Amino acid sequence: MPKLPDPTLGINPVASVPVVSVSDAKKPSLGILVAIAAAIILGLAGFLLPKLFILPRLSKQAVTLTYWGLWEPAEVMAPVIAKYESAHLGVKINYQMQSKTDYRERLQSVLARKEGPDIMRIHQSWMPMFASELEPAPADILSLDEFDKSFYKDALADITPGGKVLAVPLMTESLGLFVNNEILAATDSGVPATWDDLRKTAFALTKWDEQGRIVRSGMAMGTTNNISSWPDILALLMLQNSVDLVKPNATIDARGRNLGADALKFYTIFATKDRIWDKTLPPDIVAFATGKVAMMIGPSWQVHQIVTLNPKLDFSIHPVPQLTSQRRISWSSAWVEGVSKNSKYKKQSWEFLKYLSSQESLQMMYTEAAKIRPFGEIYPRRDMAQSLSGAKYVEPFVKQAEFGKSWYMASQTQDNGINDEIIAYYEDAINGIVEKQMTPEIVIETVAQGVKQVLTKFGVK
């Protein structure tokens, strides 16, 4: 408003009241007009700029990536997703933990309709069923060379067919030898490092009653109904025995022995000749947790089940036995993340997966998972192996990751596809040997015919 005249200055002795016109009193100064105009312009700019320029740009950049996960609950994924979203404004990750029931079929069904998630978790052995549905990683985001240097490439070779990176792992899995420390300490036996030693130790640790029934088994092995990871164990035996899994009846050694049949014989000998294990015993995990078996072979995630069943059990994990110390082979069974070819945001999806598979993100997810179970997913990166050195239960699995091998005999993927169909032929073979006294040399021929049919069905050469 206009300044009032200072009553102490400019007093006119003749006229005590200054003459001021009404029009002059109502007229604002030039400075006030400029200030008002500037305020109006700034207000309009603040209102119109977001509508005309900023909001349209954000709306064009707004991306929601739907991510179908499996096994990991939302609370494990939330912190790492939140960090990505805060650094990538306009990108939102819609993580959905799926049920394992009919997961493979449901996923392929929505992909066939050109729908479904942008990012999906699949098993590494599912590549024959999903390769045509996956968008390879752009070389400028994740090249094959970078993949080979960062991850356990031999164990994950099936997800990089033809030099293309079709998926990226956030974990790795193998088999370990679970040992009841209390039972083993009561004998002179050490932890077996070879299969021959395992068989001898298992026999020494087994107890029978007067009727010949097993009171305590030395090793959970030899059957199919109560050994949760029997397909993986059998596949491992065959790989170590140099069997060609595509033609399991065709690998013959210099002595004329069928090496595929030999692997079947060794697996089942615990339930036939040695009578260390039989189909009447509890499931291997339950038997181990309750002290009814001294040793078993299983993946790392079964540690969580055993600790839940018996938190006080004194047990340790060791590398799986080998045929020789010169040629080491372990088993690989990893879940990996891929990008759908149907996605509208393939580049953004791969950028997010690159971030998820970084050291920082993997450490964050491991830490969150360790809050709800004994440990998180074992790192799939060879450059992170040292960080888990000495970790209880975990270290033996990490040590084996570098020489892991995979094939279509991965148990408990529940794919109702290539794994389960091949496993069914081996299940009949093992049951034929154990229950019907069929020879391994005969059943391996039937297995070979079945494997050939399944591989042809899924386009595997």
Buried (B, 14 or more C-beta within 10 A) or exposed (E): EEEEEEEEEEEEEEEEEEEEEEEEEEEEEEEEEEEEEEEEEEEEEEEEEEEEEEEEEEEEEEBEBBBBBBBBEEEBBEBBBEBBBEEBEBBBBEBEBBEEEEBBEBBBEBBEEEEBBBBBBBBBBBBBBBBEBBBBBBEEBBBBEBBBEBBBBBBBBBBBEEEBBBBBBBBBBBBBBBBBEEBBEEEEBEBBBEBEBBBBBBBEBBEEEEEEEBEBBBBBBBBBBBBBBBBBBBBBBBBBBBBBBBEBBEBEEEEEEBBBBBBBBBBBBBBBEBBBBBBEBBEBBBBBBEBBBBBBBBBBBBBBBBBEEBEEBEBBBBBBBBBEEEEBBBBBBBBBBBBBEBBEBBBBBBBBBBBBBBEEBBBBBBEBBBEEBBBBBBBBBBEBBEBBEEBEBBBBBBBBBBBBBBBBBBBBBBBEBBBBBBBEBBBBBBBBBBEEEBEBBEBBBBBBEBBBEBBEEBEBE
